[in-house]
Amino acid sequence: MSPVNKPQSYFHLHLISDATGETLLAAGRAAAAQYSNARSIEHIYPLIRTAKQIERVLQDIDEEPGIVLYTVVDKDLARKIDDGCAAMGLPCVSVLEPVLTVFQSYLGAPAGRRVGAQHVLDAEYFRRIDALNFTMEHDDGHLTHDLEDADIILLGISRTSKTPTSIYLANRGIKTANIPIVPNMPLPEGVLRAKKPLKVGLVASAERISQVRQNRELGSSMAYSSKEYSDRAAITAELAYARQLLTRLGWPMIDVSRRSIEETAAAILALRNKAR
């Protein structure tokens, strides 16, 4: 007998944060992704910093009960959330508190309890902004004269996730340029001259690239017909050219066929750490 697919169920996921909620949203989605037959309906409450705001949030939760996760560093406000959820009989977890407890135990000092401390406009913040500006200016082979200023240069044929991977790395403060590889077209001299940046080739299976290309419009700068652009034989030839070029230049390659952007970026950073 073939297994019967379980119908997908839904549940409410309430996310309360005294800052932007980005950390909390990532944690909630990571946990929810482990349950393929249950889908979360997300309710996000950012910048919750007063008791009155907490009361309104608890009223909303009471109307649509579910799991409650929060990152609120003020202990009095956190207690209000805990007590309110307990009164409703709902599960409630402080995502940040167990981590702070470990830090306090190891460092021997309590946390400063600063709201939104990770978003302070410090040197690290401006380093990320600088990296984002550089990366956007050096997308898809633009501005190749100053590639020595890049931290990483990504190369690959069209639709190997060069741009989204570059932006992800830039959000980590890493200046990233990306260069398209086109058969029978030489790489820009700036790429070959640059010595400081780590150069990494991105490749994928012909099937994967064909699928992505079929679902996206043909870029106006590419010298392909629409049929050739997604043709697997043509893509196989492009990939063979790219692999031969990267091998000849001695630059590492990462197959992105089954990798998320985050996984690809992690593999690139591992190469960067190894090269240092």
C-alpha positions as CSV (number, residue, x, y, z in Angstrom):
1,M,0.0,0.0,0.0
2,S,1.2,3.5,-0.8
3,P,1.6,5.8,2.2
4,V,-1.2,8.3,2.6
5,N,-0.1,11.9,2.7
6,K,-1.0,13.6,5.9
7,P,-3.0,16.8,5.3
8,Q,-1.1,19.9,6.2
9,S,-2.1,21.6,9.4
10,Y,-1.7,25.2,10.4
11,F,-0.7,26.8,13.7
12,H,-0.2,30.4,14.9
13,L,3.3,31.4,15.7
14,H,3.6,34.7,17.7
15,L,7.0,36.4,17.6
16,I,7.5,39.3,20.1
17,S,10.7,41.4,19.9
18,D,12.0,44.6,21.5
19,A,14.0,45.2,18.3
20,T,13.5,44.4,14.7
21,G,12.6,40.7,15.2
22,E,15.0,39.4,12.6
23,T,16.8,37.1,15.0
24,L,13.5,35.8,16.3
25,L,12.0,35.3,12.9
26,A,15.0,33.3,11.8
27,A,14.8,31.1,14.9
28,G,11.1,30.5,14.5
29,R,11.3,29.6,10.8
30,A,14.2,27.3,11.4
31,A,12.2,25.4,14.1
32,A,9.0,25.4,12.0
33,A,10.8,24.0,9.0
34,Q,11.4,20.8,10.8
35,Y,7.6,20.0,10.7
36,S,6.7,19.4,7.1
37,N,3.0,18.7,7.8
38,A,2.5,21.8,9.9
39,R,2.7,25.3,8.5
40,S,3.1,28.4,10.7
41,I,0.9,31.5,10.4
42,E,3.4,34.2,11.6
43,H,2.4,37.1,13.8
44,I,5.3,39.5,14.2
45,Y,5.4,42.2,16.9
46,P,8.6,44.3,16.6
47,L,9.8,47.1,18.8
48,I,7.7,46.0,21.8
49,R,9.2,48.0,24.7
50,T,6.4,49.0,27.0
51,A,3.9,47.3,29.3
52,K,1.0,48.8,27.3
53,Q,2.3,47.3,24.1
54,I,2.6,43.9,25.8
55,E,-1.0,44.1,26.9
56,R,-2.2,44.7,23.3
57,V,0.0,41.8,22.0
58,L,-1.4,39.4,24.6
59,Q,-4.9,40.4,23.5
60,D,-4.0,39.5,19.9
61,I,-2.5,36.2,21.0
62,D,-5.7,35.4,23.0
63,E,-7.8,35.8,19.9
64,E,-5.5,33.5,17.8
65,P,-3.7,31.2,20.3
66,G,-0.5,29.4,19.4
67,I,3.2,29.2,20.2
68,V,4.8,32.3,21.6
69,L,8.5,33.1,21.1
70,Y,10.1,36.3,22.3
71,T,13.4,38.2,22.5
72,V,12.7,40.9,25.2
73,V,15.7,41.7,27.4
74,D,13.8,43.8,30.0
75,K,13.0,41.3,32.7
76,D,9.8,42.9,33.9
77,L,8.4,42.9,30.3
78,A,9.5,39.3,29.8
79,R,7.7,38.3,33.0
80,K,4.5,39.9,31.8
81,I,4.7,37.8,28.6
82,D,5.4,34.7,30.6
83,D,2.5,35.3,33.0
84,G,0.1,36.3,30.3
85,C,0.8,33.1,28.3
86,A,0.7,31.0,31.4
87,A,-2.8,32.4,32.1
88,M,-3.9,31.4,28.6
89,G,-2.3,28.0,28.8
90,L,0.0,28.7,25.9
91,P,3.7,27.6,25.4
92,C,6.0,30.5,25.7
93,V,9.8,30.6,25.2
94,S,12.4,33.3,25.6
95,V,14.7,32.5,22.7
96,L,17.5,34.8,24.0
97,E,17.5,33.9,27.7
98,P,19.1,30.5,27.6
99,V,22.0,31.9,25.4
100,L,22.4,34.9,27.8
101,T,22.6,32.4,30.7
102,V,25.4,30.5,29.1
103,F,27.3,33.7,28.4
104,Q,26.8,34.8,31.9
105,S,28.0,31.5,33.3
106,Y,31.1,31.4,31.1
107,L,32.0,35.1,31.3
108,G,31.2,35.5,35.0
109,A,29.2,38.7,34.5
110,P,25.5,39.5,33.8
111,A,24.4,40.8,30.4
112,G,24.1,44.5,29.9
113,R,20.4,44.1,28.8
114,R,20.6,46.6,26.1
115,V,17.6,46.7,23.7
116,G,18.6,46.2,20.1
117,A,22.3,46.0,21.0
118,Q,23.1,44.1,17.8
119,H,21.9,47.0,15.7
120,V,24.2,49.7,17.1
121,L,25.6,52.1,14.5
122,D,29.2,51.1,15.2
123,A,32.2,50.5,12.9
124,E,30.9,47.0,12.1
125,Y,27.6,48.4,10.9
126,F,29.2,50.9,8.6
127,R,31.6,48.1,7.4
128,R,28.5,46.1,6.3
129,I,27.0,49.2,4.5
130,D,30.3,49.8,2.7
131,A,30.4,46.2,1.6
132,L,26.8,46.3,0.3
133,N,27.6,49.5,-1.7
134,F,30.7,47.9,-3.1
135,T,28.9,44.7,-4.0
136,M,25.9,46.4,-5.7
137,E,28.3,48.5,-7.8
138,H,30.3,45.4,-8.8
139,D,27.4,43.2,-9.7
140,D,27.4,41.2,-13.0
141,G,30.9,42.3,-14.2
142,H,30.5,46.1,-13.6
143,L,33.4,48.2,-12.5
144,T,36.2,45.7,-12.9
145,H,39.0,48.3,-12.6
146,D,39.2,48.2,-8.8
147,L,38.6,44.5,-8.0
148,E,41.8,44.5,-5.9
149,D,39.6,46.1,-3.3
150,A,37.2,43.1,-3.2
151,D,37.4,40.4,-0.5
152,I,35.8,37.8,-2.7
153,I,35.2,37.5,-6.5
154,L,32.5,35.0,-7.6
155,L,32.5,33.7,-11.2
156,G,30.0,31.5,-13.0
157,I,27.7,31.2,-16.0
158,S,24.3,32.8,-15.8
159,R,21.9,31.7,-13.1
160,T,24.4,30.1,-10.7
161,S,23.2,32.4,-7.9
162,K,26.2,34.8,-8.1
163,T,24.2,37.9,-7.2
164,P,22.2,36.7,-4.2
165,T,25.2,35.0,-2.8
166,S,27.2,38.2,-3.2
167,I,24.5,40.2,-1.4
168,Y,24.4,37.6,1.4
169,L,28.2,37.9,1.9
170,A,28.0,41.7,1.8
171,N,25.5,41.6,4.6
172,R,28.3,39.9,6.6
173,G,30.6,42.8,5.8
174,I,32.4,41.1,3.0
175,K,33.0,43.1,-0.2
176,T,32.0,40.7,-3.0
177,A,32.2,41.2,-6.8
178,N,30.7,38.8,-9.3
179,I,31.7,38.2,-12.8
180,P,29.8,36.2,-15.5
181,I,31.6,33.5,-17.5
182,V,30.5,33.6,-21.1
183,P,32.0,31.0,-23.6
184,N,34.6,32.5,-25.9
185,M,34.7,35.8,-24.1
186,P,37.8,36.5,-22.1
187,L,37.6,37.5,-18.4
188,P,38.1,41.1,-17.6
189,E,41.8,42.0,-17.0
190,G,40.9,43.3,-13.6
191,V,39.9,39.8,-12.5
192,L,43.2,38.3,-13.5
193,R,45.3,41.1,-12.1
194,A,43.6,41.1,-8.6
195,K,45.8,39.3,-6.1
196,K,44.1,39.9,-2.8
197,P,40.6,38.6,-3.4
198,L,39.6,35.0,-3.1
199,K,38.2,33.9,-6.5
200,V,35.6,31.2,-6.4
201,G,33.7,29.6,-9.3
202,L,30.0,28.7,-8.9
203,V,28.7,25.8,-11.0
204,A,25.6,23.7,-11.0
205,S,24.0,20.8,-12.9
206,A,22.6,21.6,-16.4
207,E,19.2,20.5,-15.2
208,R,19.1,22.9,-12.4
209,I,20.3,25.9,-14.4
210,S,17.8,25.1,-17.2
211,Q,15.0,25.0,-14.7
212,V,16.0,28.3,-13.2
213,R,16.4,29.9,-16.6
214,Q,13.1,28.7,-17.8
215,N,11.5,30.5,-14.9
216,R,13.2,33.8,-15.4
217,E,13.3,36.3,-18.1
218,L,16.3,36.4,-20.4
219,G,18.7,39.1,-19.4
220,S,19.0,41.7,-22.1
221,S,22.8,41.8,-21.9
222,M,23.1,38.1,-22.7
223,A,23.9,37.1,-26.3
224,Y,21.6,34.1,-26.4
225,S,18.2,33.3,-28.0
226,S,15.6,32.4,-25.4
227,K,15.6,28.7,-26.7
228,E,19.4,28.5,-26.4
229,Y,19.4,30.1,-23.0
230,S,17.5,27.2,-21.4
231,D,18.6,24.4,-23.7
232,R,20.4,21.7,-21.7
233,A,22.9,20.9,-24.3
234,A,23.9,24.5,-24.6
235,I,24.1,24.8,-20.9
236,T,26.2,21.7,-20.6
237,A,28.7,23.3,-23.1
238,E,28.7,26.5,-21.0
239,L,29.4,24.6,-17.8
240,A,32.2,22.6,-19.5
241,Y,33.8,25.8,-20.7
242,A,33.5,27.4,-17.2
243,R,34.9,24.3,-15.4
244,Q,37.9,24.1,-17.8
245,L,38.6,27.9,-17.4
246,L,38.4,27.7,-13.6
247,T,40.6,24.6,-13.5
248,R,43.2,26.1,-15.7
249,L,43.3,29.2,-13.5
250,G,43.5,27.1,-10.3
251,W,40.4,28.7,-8.7
252,P,38.2,26.5,-6.5
253,M,34.6,25.6,-7.6
254,I,31.5,25.1,-5.5
255,D,28.5,23.2,-6.9
256,V,25.4,25.1,-5.9
257,S,22.8,22.6,-7.4
258,R,21.5,21.5,-4.1
259,R,22.7,24.3,-1.8
260,S,20.8,27.2,-0.4
261,I,22.3,30.7,-0.6
262,E,23.3,30.4,3.0
263,E,25.0,27.0,2.5
264,T,26.9,28.3,-0.5
265,A,28.1,31.4,1.4
266,A,29.2,29.1,4.3
267,A,31.3,27.0,1.9
268,I,32.9,30.2,0.4
269,L,33.7,31.5,3.9
270,A,35.3,28.1,4.8
271,L,37.5,28.4,1.7
272,R,38.4,32.0,2.7
273,N,39.4,30.9,6.2
274,K,41.4,28.1,4.8
275,A,43.2,30.4,2.4
276,R,44.3,32.8,5.2
